[in-house]
């Protein structure tokens, strides 16, 4: 919403607001793309014990991408702020 308002108002930092919004949307979307199924698989114990180390490593890589995107969204939001 803040990005939309900044574009409507032609705010000089609207690009940073759009970047923050896009990164936040991608971060949330990652839950539905990967984490929802992966977390359910861990909870239901449907992953074979031999496959568990590789799946945990995959989960960790996705998590670090999600963390980096979240940090990027936060930095962009601060850049967009007019203070």
C-alpha positions as MATLAB code, in Angstrom:
seq = 'XXXXXXXXXXXXXXXXXXXXXXXXXXXXXXXXXXXXXXXXXXXXXXXXXXXXXXXXXXXXXXXXXXXXXXXXXXXXXXXXXXX';
ca = [
       0.000    0.000    0.000;
       2.842    2.386    0.826;
       4.418    1.777   -2.570;
       1.126    2.470   -4.330;
       0.636    5.687   -2.376;
       4.202    6.794   -3.082;
       3.668    6.283   -6.835;
       0.365    8.131   -6.750;
       2.039   11.018   -4.899;
       5.079   10.850   -7.206;
       7.319   10.622   -4.173;
      11.023   10.895   -5.087;
      11.793    7.607   -3.326;
       8.958    5.631   -4.914;
      11.430    3.240   -6.536;
      12.723    2.193   -3.127;
       9.142    1.748   -1.916;
       8.372   -0.453   -4.938;
      11.530   -2.485   -4.309;
      10.545   -2.994   -0.668;
       7.048   -4.096   -1.684;
       8.312   -6.472   -4.372;
      10.848   -8.097   -2.060;
       8.237   -8.471    0.676;
       5.800  -10.102   -1.766;
       8.482  -12.524   -2.988;
       9.417  -13.346    0.615;
       5.816  -14.167    1.513;
       5.348  -16.068   -1.746;
       8.260  -18.332   -0.887;
       6.130  -19.851    1.860;
       3.607  -21.099   -0.672;
       6.243  -22.094   -3.238;
       8.481  -24.124   -0.921;
       8.071  -23.812    2.842;
       4.428  -24.883    3.170;
       5.120  -28.308    1.650;
       8.564  -28.717    3.224;
       7.343  -27.871    6.721;
       4.392  -30.250    6.340;
       6.790  -33.001    5.247;
       8.946  -32.439    8.326;
       5.906  -32.365   10.622;
       4.408  -35.529    9.145;
       7.794  -37.293    9.117;
       7.330  -38.302    5.487;
      10.978  -37.736    4.578;
      13.098  -40.874    4.559;
      15.815  -40.784    7.227;
      18.505  -41.135    4.550;
      17.113  -38.088    2.707;
      16.777  -35.919    5.806;
      20.264  -34.308    5.748;
      19.863  -33.227    2.116;
      16.342  -31.918    2.741;
      17.500  -29.973    5.801;
      20.324  -28.450    3.743;
      17.830  -27.490    1.011;
      15.521  -25.946    3.636;
      18.450  -23.974    5.078;
      19.412  -22.595    1.645;
      15.836  -21.467    0.971;
      15.693  -19.975    4.458;
      18.857  -17.910    3.899;
      17.458  -16.634    0.599;
      14.255  -15.692    2.419;
      16.280  -13.972    5.133;
      18.339  -12.001    2.604;
      15.189  -10.912    0.753;
      13.619   -9.805    4.035;
      16.689   -7.774    4.948;
      16.687   -6.255    1.459;
      13.021   -5.309    1.832;
      13.730   -3.699    5.187;
      16.658   -1.692    3.815;
      14.576   -0.569    0.838;
      11.731    0.456    3.150;
      14.102    2.553    5.245;
      15.449    4.160    2.065;
      11.909    4.943    0.983;
      11.055    6.549    4.325;
      10.921   10.310    4.336;
      12.526   11.213    7.636;
];
